[in-house]
């Protein structure tokens, strides 16, 4: 497993798409995924665990949706 740290959001972030990505693609469930996005909007960073083989894909999708994030656990990538 790898960890993605959701650090902040950029203007224009697609909140609904990020909710759905976290809920369905990451497997957090709709309530928890929405809660993480709401926390991010309030300035509270969060961390999600994702399978290592899909971490880069999820990271890229989050960034495309307007989330400033980085991959940890030895799979460092610039944010």
Secondary structure, DSSP 8 states (H G I E B T S, - for coil): -EEEEEEEE-TT--HHHHHHIIIIIS---HHHHHHHHHHHHTT--EEEEE-GGGHHHHHHHHHHTTEEEEE-SS-----
